[in-house]
Amino acid sequence: MAPPATTGPVSVGIANLPNQRHKIVSRKGASYNIMVVGESGLGKTTFINTLFTALMRDYKRPEQRFAKQLDRTVQIDVVRADIEEKGFNVRLSVIDTPGFGDYANNTDCWVPIVQFLDEQHQHILNHETVPNRKTDDLRVHACLYFIQPTGHTLKPLDIEVMKQLCTRVNLIPVIAKADTVTPADMLAFKDRIRDCISTHNIQVFTPAVHSEDEDATRRNTSILAAMPFSVIASENDVQVNGQSVRGRQYLWGVAEVENEAHCDFKKLRNLLIRTHMHDLITSTHDHHYETHRVAKLTASGRSDDDPALQARRGFEAKMKEEEAELRKKFTEQVRLEENRFRQWEQKLISERDRLNEDLDKQHSLVKQLEEELEEIIAARKR
């Protein structure tokens, strides 16, 4: 029997896998969590509303902005929204940190933020060992750290907070209110910030530059060169050459939000949403979450098979047990000695009371004898 004739390569359907994946992702949607960190008055709320062209977060009234200054607490506020565009749904969460950096003494003001980031990683780690692993994932995919446009360099608070955050989240530095600084001063300010970040070994999110697509490579190079991003935020439309654009109207002209000659808003939007959202989500899980998971499992002794390390951990555990046993014996001995001392003290007090009572009786007897003697002497004189 002759083999069947073939006229060309036979398609088995493997090429349809991207289409299947696209359908699954389109149906399930995605979760995207953004955290904004910075002092009050830097335009974080306006930026978020401008970024998503919607009222994501209400503004605080001026008289209430610093109403809780005396509490000296940094809060964690989470605002959720569902955003749909061309049939694709994104479950967006914006995490704000009101109270951060608003006090004269900002010692450890970053601790609630760091705790929140660690708790989200730990929450996912705990759910990996249960049958139903569906849970609310609030791991932060991008943290926008807003810097005051002082024109000098990073403050010590900025340096310390960024060092704490960069190991836990994709950190993206943002210079707020770029329309308050001249272009020349902004370039010099960016250079000083880059030098400070490099000096203190602060790891900011850096997208991959090289790509098979030349346009993507140029775009990534442009985004990387613009970091830290200077932004202008506005929810109002102004007229420029007969066209309506987002921006701020001043006496000297208009500062446009999406004009790359005025600020880096478009580049930052591309990084956060249009070109690198998947990279931010993947980096959060593959890098920051895995770093947290490995650290926790290593601390519990379940992730390293090194015999020397296991022996050291066993020795440390044995020493801790012996120390706890000695501490327990010492505490028991101290308690026994204290009880014996109290009993001895109580005996001394009882003996003192008895002797005092006997002494009082003797004093009474002597007084009685003195009275009797005086009566006898008086009777003889009569």
C-alpha positions in Angstrom: 0.0 0.0 0.0 1.4 3.3 -1.1 1.7 6.1 1.6 -0.7 9.0 1.2 0.5 11.8 -0.9 1.2 15.1 0.8 1.0 18.4 -0.9 2.5 20.6 1.8 3.0 20.9 5.6 0.0 19.9 7.7 -1.2 22.3 10.3 -2.0 20.8 13.7 -3.3 23.9 15.3 -0.3 24.9 17.5 -0.3 28.4 15.9 -3.7 29.0 17.5 -2.3 28.9 21.1 -1.7 32.7 21.2 -5.4 33.2 20.2 -6.5 30.9 22.9 -4.4 32.7 25.5 -5.7 36.0 24.3 -9.3 34.8 24.8 -8.6 33.6 28.3 -6.9 36.8 29.3 -9.6 38.9 27.8 -12.3 37.0 29.6 -10.5 36.9 33.0 -9.2 40.5 32.9 -6.3 41.5 35.2 -5.7 43.0 38.6 -3.4 46.0 38.8 -2.4 47.7 42.0 -0.6 51.1 42.2 0.7 52.8 45.4 1.4 56.5 45.6 3.7 57.7 48.3 4.6 61.3 49.0 3.9 64.3 51.2 0.6 66.1 51.1 0.1 68.8 48.5 2.2 67.2 45.8 -0.7 66.4 43.5 -1.0 62.6 44.0 -4.8 62.6 43.8 -4.8 64.8 40.7 -2.2 62.7 39.0 -4.2 59.4 39.6 -7.4 61.1 38.3 -5.5 62.4 35.3 -3.8 59.1 34.5 -7.1 57.2 34.3 -9.2 60.2 33.1 -11.7 59.5 35.8 -12.4 60.6 39.4 -10.6 57.8 41.1 -10.2 59.5 44.4 -12.0 62.5 45.9 -10.0 65.6 47.0 -9.6 66.4 50.7 -11.0 69.8 51.8 -8.1 72.2 52.7 -9.2 72.5 56.3 -9.2 68.7 56.7 -5.9 68.0 54.9 -3.8 68.2 58.1 -6.6 67.5 60.5 -4.9 64.4 61.9 -1.4 65.8 62.3 -1.4 65.3 66.0 -2.0 61.6 65.6 1.3 61.2 63.8 0.1 58.1 62.0 0.5 57.0 58.4 -2.7 55.5 57.1 -3.2 53.1 54.2 -6.2 53.9 52.1 -7.3 51.6 49.2 -9.6 52.7 46.4 -10.9 50.1 44.0 -12.4 50.5 40.6 -13.2 48.4 37.5 -11.9 49.9 34.3 -13.0 48.6 30.9 -11.5 49.5 27.6 -12.4 47.7 24.3 -13.9 44.8 26.1 -10.9 44.3 28.4 -11.5 44.7 32.2 -8.9 45.7 34.7 -9.6 45.5 38.5 -7.6 48.6 39.6 -6.6 49.3 43.2 -5.0 52.6 44.1 -3.2 52.6 47.5 -2.7 56.0 49.1 -0.6 56.8 52.2 -2.1 59.9 53.8 0.0 61.3 56.6 3.3 60.3 55.2 6.0 63.0 55.7 3.6 65.6 57.1 5.2 66.0 60.5 8.2 67.8 62.0 9.4 64.4 63.3 9.0 61.7 60.5 11.0 59.0 62.3 9.9 55.6 61.1 7.0 57.1 59.2 7.6 54.5 56.4 7.1 51.5 58.8 3.3 51.2 58.1 4.0 51.2 54.3 6.7 48.6 54.6 4.5 46.5 56.8 1.6 46.7 54.3 3.9 45.5 51.5 5.2 42.6 53.5 1.7 41.6 54.7 0.5 41.4 51.1 3.3 39.1 50.1 2.8 37.0 53.3 -0.9 36.8 52.6 -0.3 35.2 49.2 2.4 32.9 50.7 -0.1 31.7 53.4 -2.7 30.9 50.7 -0.3 28.7 48.7 -0.7 26.0 51.3 -4.5 25.9 51.5 -6.9 24.0 49.1 -8.7 27.1 47.9 -6.1 29.6 46.8 -8.4 32.2 45.4 -7.8 35.4 47.5 -7.8 39.1 47.2 -4.3 40.0 45.7 -3.2 43.4 46.9 0.5 43.0 46.1 1.6 46.4 44.8 2.8 46.3 41.2 4.1 49.9 41.0 5.0 52.3 43.7 5.1 56.0 42.6 7.3 58.0 45.0 6.5 61.7 44.6 9.5 64.0 45.1 9.1 67.7 46.0 10.3 70.0 43.1 12.9 71.7 45.3 15.6 71.8 42.5 18.3 70.6 44.9 18.4 66.9 45.6 16.7 64.1 47.6 16.1 64.8 51.3 17.3 62.3 53.9 13.8 61.1 54.4 13.4 60.4 50.6 16.6 58.4 50.6 15.7 56.3 53.6 12.2 55.6 52.4 13.3 54.7 48.9 15.9 52.3 50.2 13.2 50.6 52.3 10.8 50.4 49.4 13.0 49.4 46.5 13.6 45.9 47.9 9.9 45.2 48.2 8.2 46.8 45.2 8.8 48.2 41.8 9.8 51.7 42.7 9.3 54.6 40.3 10.5 58.1 41.3 8.3 61.0 40.2 9.0 64.7 40.4 5.7 66.4 41.2 4.5 69.8 39.8 7.0 70.0 37.0 5.4 73.3 35.9 7.0 75.0 38.9 10.6 74.5 37.7 12.2 75.8 34.5 13.4 73.2 32.0 17.1 73.9 32.6 16.7 73.6 36.4 14.6 70.4 35.9 17.4 68.7 33.9 20.0 69.6 36.6 17.6 68.4 39.3 17.1 65.1 37.5 20.9 64.6 37.2 21.3 65.2 41.0 18.6 62.8 41.8 20.1 60.1 39.5 23.5 60.6 41.2 21.9 60.3 44.6 20.0 57.2 43.6 23.2 55.6 42.3 25.3 56.6 45.3 22.9 55.1 47.8 22.3 52.0 45.6 18.5 52.6 45.4 17.0 50.1 42.9 14.3 51.7 40.8 12.3 49.8 38.2 14.2 49.7 34.9 12.5 48.3 31.8 14.5 46.2 29.4 15.9 48.5 26.7 16.8 46.2 23.9 14.1 44.5 21.9 13.6 42.8 18.5 11.4 45.7 17.6 13.4 48.9 16.8 10.5 51.1 17.7 10.2 49.4 21.1 13.9 49.8 21.7 13.7 53.5 21.0 10.7 53.9 23.2 12.3 52.0 26.1 15.5 54.1 25.7 13.4 57.3 25.8 11.5 56.1 28.9 14.7 55.1 30.7 16.4 58.5 29.9 13.4 60.4 31.4 13.6 58.8 34.8 12.9 60.3 37.3 9.7 61.4 35.6 8.6 65.0 35.9 4.9 65.2 35.7 2.1 67.9 35.4 -1.4 66.8 36.4 -4.7 68.5 35.6 -8.3 67.5 35.2 -9.2 70.6 33.3 -9.2 71.2 29.6 -7.7 74.4 28.2 -7.6 75.8 24.7 -4.3 75.8 22.7 -4.4 77.0 19.1 -8.1 76.2 18.9 -7.7 72.7 20.3 -8.8 71.4 23.7 -6.0 69.8 25.7 -5.4 68.8 29.3 -3.2 71.4 31.1 -2.9 74.3 33.4 -3.5 77.9 32.3 -1.1 80.6 33.5 -0.6 84.2 32.7 2.5 83.3 30.7 0.9 80.5 28.8 -0.3 76.9 29.1 1.5 73.9 30.7 0.2 70.9 28.8 0.0 67.5 30.5 0.7 65.4 27.4 3.2 67.7 25.8 6.6 65.9 26.1 8.4 69.3 25.8 6.7 70.3 29.1 6.8 67.1 31.2 7.1 63.3 31.1 3.5 62.4 31.7 3.1 60.4 28.5 6.3 58.4 29.1 5.2 57.6 32.6 1.7 56.6 31.4 3.3 54.3 28.7 5.5 52.7 31.4 2.6 52.2 33.8 -0.2 51.1 31.4 0.4 51.0 27.7 3.7 49.2 27.3 5.0 47.8 30.6 2.0 46.9 32.7 2.6 43.2 32.2 6.3 43.6 33.0 5.4 45.3 36.3 2.9 42.6 37.2 5.4 39.8 36.3 8.3 41.5 38.1 6.2 41.8 41.3 5.5 38.0 41.3 8.8 36.7 39.9 11.2 39.0 41.8 9.8 40.7 44.8 7.3 38.0 45.9 9.9 35.3 45.3 12.5 37.2 47.3 10.0 37.4 50.2 9.0 33.8 49.8 12.6 32.5 49.8 13.5 34.7 52.8 10.6 33.3 54.8 11.1 29.7 53.9 14.9 30.0 54.5 14.1 31.5 58.0 11.9 28.5 58.7 14.6 26.1 57.6 12.6 24.6 54.7 14.4 25.9 51.6 18.1 25.0 52.0 19.6 21.5 52.0 23.1 22.6 53.0 24.1 20.1 55.8 26.4 22.7 57.5 23.5 25.2 57.5 21.1 22.6 58.9 23.6 21.6 61.5 24.1 25.2 62.6 20.4 25.7 62.8 20.0 22.6 64.8 22.7 23.7 67.2 21.1 27.1 67.5 17.7 25.5 68.2 19.3 23.3 70.8 21.1 26.2 72.4 17.8 28.1 72.5 16.1 25.2 74.2 18.9 24.9 76.8 18.8 28.7 77.3 15.0 28.5 77.8 15.4 25.6 80.3 18.1 27.4 82.3 16.0 30.6 82.3 13.1 28.5 83.6 15.2 26.9 86.3 16.7 30.3 87.3 13.2 31.8 87.5 12.0 28.9 89.6 15.0 29.2 92.0 14.5 33.0 92.3 10.8 32.4 93.1 11.7 29.8 95.8 14.3 32.1 97.3 11.8 35.0 97.3 9.2 32.9 99.1 11.8 31.7 101.7 12.8 35.3 102.2 9.2 36.4 102.7 8.6 33.6 105.2 11.7 34.6 107.2 10.7 38.3 107.0 7.2 37.3 108.3 8.8 35.4 111.2 10.9 38.4 112.1 7.9 40.7 112.0 6.0 38.3 114.2 8.9 38.1 116.7 9.2 41.8 116.7 5.5 42.2 117.5 5.8 39.6 120.3 8.8 41.4 121.8 7.1 44.7 121.6 4.0 43.3 123.3 6.1 41.8 126.1 7.9 45.1 126.5 4.6 47.0 126.8 3.5 44.6 129.5 6.7 45.1 131.4 6.3 48.9 131.1 2.8 48.6 132.5 4.0 46.4 135.3 6.8 48.8 136.3 4.3 51.7 136.2 1.9 49.8 138.4 4.7 49.0 141.0 5.7 52.7 141.0 2.2 53.7 141.8 2.0 51.1 144.6 5.3 52.3 146.0 4.1 55.9 146.0 0.9 54.9 147.9 3.0 53.1 150.6 5.3 56.1 151.1 2.4 58.4 151.4 0.7 56.2 154.0 3.8 56.1 156.2 4.0 59.9 156.2 0.5 60.1 157.6 
